[in-house]
Amino acid sequence: MSQANSSSKQEIGRFFLPGPTEVHPDVLAAMQRPMIPHRGGDMVQLLTAMEPPLQRAWRTGRRVYIGTCSGTGFMEMAVRCGVRRRALSLVGGAFGERFAGIVAATGRDVVRVDVPLGQTVEPDMLRDALKRTEVDAVTLVHSETATGALAPLEELAAVVREFAGVVLLVDAVTSFAGSPVETDAWELDFVLTGSQKALALPPGLALGVASDRMIERAKQVPERGAYLDLLAFDRAGIDYQPTNTPAISLLYALEAQLRRIEAEGGIESRWKRHQHMQEIVERWVRGRGGELGFQFLPPVDRRSWTVSCLKVPSGKSGRALAVVMKSKGWVIGSGYGPLKQSTIRIGHMGDHSPERVEELLHTLESVAV
């Protein structure tokens, strides 16, 4: 029997990895529609119809770019098109490391500001680093998937605005659609996400928004490459065309999910539900979870709304707990990299419900005793 056929209805809503997350059956069903020509009128109609709900979700009046690649692809786009010579990379986990690594891999200079795992770079730290180092871009991760830490993006963006000629490049992979990302109000120069996180689609799409400053910066960088050339995406977007052959089935899924987000009450309602799920985990850690020895890795007020990274009780293994939870029908993540044994990660994002989070935590109690 195939894996797909062996899945029971009881298992729906129990897949709590911090990405990819569970995909609603209606969204999966949308992917079964027939193919269309990617240069024809049907594609123009599809992309045109998605523009308003995408702009509402991103809190922007600007064009939203869609690419057939992972979020890492748009991270590389951000670097190739936004960094002329040197970037300041804020690093507090594996995905901050990835952004810094892409800067180096594309031949640019990278200057790092490192903080311990679970911590975030604070505005005064960023301001001090920008005063001491001449850079033309800042890379940061809003919600660090590896540690569950949520950076103070609005305040950090305000600091970057104090330095002329510096653009801000933001990985919002596990924050977009699950917590506030105010693209225009916070004056983010380039902000990106992947389809498989709080947007709750299958993996394979990257989405992003660029400011006028970012577009002008890209014009000053001749070695932008081809597939990830921001200016090519911008030109194609004028006519509601993809740059290359897109993942058409995933575009159908995106269209269906945007309708579901609107039906939920819009992006603000989706944020509220994610905040509620995060608060349930916090309350549990203050109560029964804390009695068992679970603790948050990030401090209060710096915790992601979509990923809770918890230190496991003394003598327990995060990896082993994840294995036992799977045997009970629940999928969670063990820690990432050096945190694999000492933490677990619960991805309460996408279309999960507060009620399911409560059930998951009840099961976790039973296996952690």
Rosetta blueprint (number, residue, H / E / L):
1 M L
2 S L
3 Q H
4 A H
5 N H
6 S H
7 S L
8 S L
9 K H
10 Q H
11 E H
12 I L
13 G L
14 R L
15 F E
16 F L
17 L L
18 P L
19 G L
20 P L
21 T L
22 E L
23 V L
24 H L
25 P H
26 D H
27 V H
28 L H
29 A H
30 A H
31 M L
32 Q L
33 R L
34 P L
35 M L
36 I L
37 P L
38 H L
39 R L
40 G L
41 G H
42 D H
43 M H
44 V H
45 Q H
46 L H
47 L H
48 T H
49 A H
50 M H
51 E H
52 P H
53 P H
54 L H
55 Q H
56 R H
57 A H
58 W H
59 R L
60 T L
61 G L
62 R L
63 R L
64 V E
65 Y E
66 I E
67 G E
68 T L
69 C L
70 S L
71 G H
72 T H
73 G H
74 F H
75 M H
76 E H
77 M H
78 A H
79 V H
80 R H
81 C H
82 G H
83 V L
84 R L
85 R L
86 R E
87 A E
88 L E
89 S E
90 L E
91 V E
92 G L
93 G L
94 A H
95 F H
96 G H
97 E H
98 R H
99 F H
100 A H
101 G H
102 I H
103 V H
104 A H
105 A H
106 T L
107 G L
108 R L
109 D E
110 V E
111 V E
112 R E
113 V E
114 D E
115 V L
116 P L
117 L L
118 G L
119 Q L
120 T L
121 V L
122 E L
123 P H
124 D H
125 M H
126 L H
127 R H
128 D H
129 A H
130 L H
131 K H
132 R H
133 T L
134 E L
135 V L
136 D L
137 A E
138 V E
139 T E
140 L E
141 V E
142 H L
143 S E
144 E E
145 T L
146 A L
147 T L
148 G L
149 A E
150 L E
151 A L
152 P L
153 L H
154 E H
155 E H
156 L H
157 A H
158 A H
159 V H
160 V H
161 R H
162 E L
163 F L
164 A L
165 G L
166 V L
167 V E
168 L E
169 L E
170 V E
171 D E
172 A L
173 V L
174 T L
175 S L
176 F L
177 A L
178 G L
179 S L
180 P L
181 V L
182 E L
183 T L
184 D L
185 A L
186 W L
187 E L
188 L L
189 D L
190 F E
191 V E
192 L E
193 T E
194 G E
195 S L
196 Q L
197 K L
198 A L
199 L L
200 A L
201 L L
202 P L
203 P L
204 G L
205 L L
206 A E
207 L E
208 G E
209 V E
210 A E
211 S L
212 D H
213 R H
214 M H
215 I H
216 E H
217 R H
218 A H
219 K H
220 Q L
221 V L
222 P L
223 E L
224 R L
225 G L
226 A L
227 Y L
228 L L
229 D L
230 L H
231 L H
232 A H
233 F H
234 D H
235 R H
236 A H
237 G H
238 I H
239 D L
240 Y L
241 Q L
242 P L
243 T L
244 N L
245 T L
246 P L
247 A L
248 I H
249 S H
250 L H
251 L H
252 Y H
253 A H
254 L H
255 E H
256 A H
257 Q H
258 L H
259 R H
260 R H
261 I H
262 E H
263 A H
264 E H
265 G L
266 G L
267 I H
268 E H
269 S H
270 R H
271 W H
272 K H
273 R H
274 H H
275 Q H
276 H H
277 M H
278 Q H
279 E H
280 I H
281 V H
282 E H
283 R H
284 W H
285 V H
286 R H
287 G L
288 R H
289 G H
290 G H
291 E H
292 L H
293 G L
294 F L
295 Q E
296 F E
297 L L
298 P L
299 P L
300 V L
301 D L
302 R L
303 R E
304 S L
305 W L
306 T L
307 V E
308 S E
309 C E
310 L E
311 K E
312 V L
313 P L
314 S L
315 G L
316 K L
317 S L
318 G H
319 R H
320 A H
321 L H
322 A H
323 V H
324 V H
325 M H
326 K H
327 S H
328 K L
329 G L
330 W L
331 V E
332 I L
333 G E
334 S E
335 G L
336 Y L
337 G H
338 P H
339 L H
340 K L
341 Q L
342 S L
343 T E
344 I E
345 R E
346 I E
347 G E
348 H L
349 M L
350 G L
351 D L
352 H L
353 S L
354 P H
355 E H
356 R H
357 V H
358 E H
359 E H
360 L H
361 L H
362 H H
363 T H
364 L H
365 E H
366 S H
367 V H
368 A H
369 V L
